[in-house]
Amino acid sequence: PKVKSVIEMLLTNLDTPSQQVQQSIATCLIPLASSVKSNAETVINRLMNKLLESSVYSERRGAAYGLAGLVKGFGIPSLKQYEIMSKLQESIKDKKNYRHREGALFAFESLCDMLGKLFEPYVVHLLP
């Protein structure tokens, strides 16, 4: 119970407009991700919604870092399991909403940063 409240607090603090804070929180989420595996889809959908819909720049950026931290914690298969890549690819093609494109690019940047070489095979599919 205490770990879930800590994770909730970390996810709330991702909105802090400081890149260092957001990166640190993402790093902290990696080992804690296994404890939210039961409601992972809810947490990921919440972050995806914030990433693509929020009007505040720092919230979108923080959601990208949080998503990358959770993906690293859950493992690479979570990209497909929770349809993260397909949603991001859809969003990057959205010509009408700049937030969707920008949010998807933030997520790709954070995933590349957090996952490193593990994310390389996915990058090939993103390139036009």
Secondary structure as the mmCIF struct_conf table of DSSP 4:
data_model
#
loop_
_struct_conf.conf_type_id
_struct_conf.id
_struct_conf.beg_label_comp_id
_struct_conf.beg_label_asym_id
_struct_conf.beg_label_seq_id
_struct_conf.end_label_comp_id
_struct_conf.end_label_asym_id
_struct_conf.end_label_seq_id
HELX_RH_AL_P HELX_RH_AL_P1 LYS A 2 ASN A 13
TURN_TY1_P TURN_TY1_P1 LEU A 14 ASP A 15
BEND BEND1 THR A 16 PRO A 17
HELX_RH_AL_P HELX_RH_AL_P2 GLN A 19 LEU A 32
HELX_RH_3T_P HELX_RH_3T_P1 ALA A 33 ASN A 39
HELX_RH_AL_P HELX_RH_AL_P3 ALA A 40 GLU A 53
BEND BEND2 SER A 55 SER A 55
HELX_RH_AL_P HELX_RH_AL_P4 TYR A 57 PHE A 74
TURN_TY1_P TURN_TY1_P2 ILE A 76 PRO A 77
HELX_RH_AL_P HELX_RH_AL_P5 SER A 78 GLN A 81
TURN_TY1_P TURN_TY1_P3 TYR A 82 GLU A 83
HELX_RH_AL_P HELX_RH_AL_P6 ILE A 84 ILE A 92
TURN_TY1_P TURN_TY1_P4 LYS A 93 LYS A 93
BEND BEND3 LYS A 95 LYS A 96
HELX_RH_AL_P HELX_RH_AL_P7 TYR A 98 LEU A 115
HELX_RH_3T_P HELX_RH_3T_P2 GLY A 116 PHE A 119
HELX_RH_AL_P HELX_RH_AL_P8 GLU A 120 LEU A 126
#
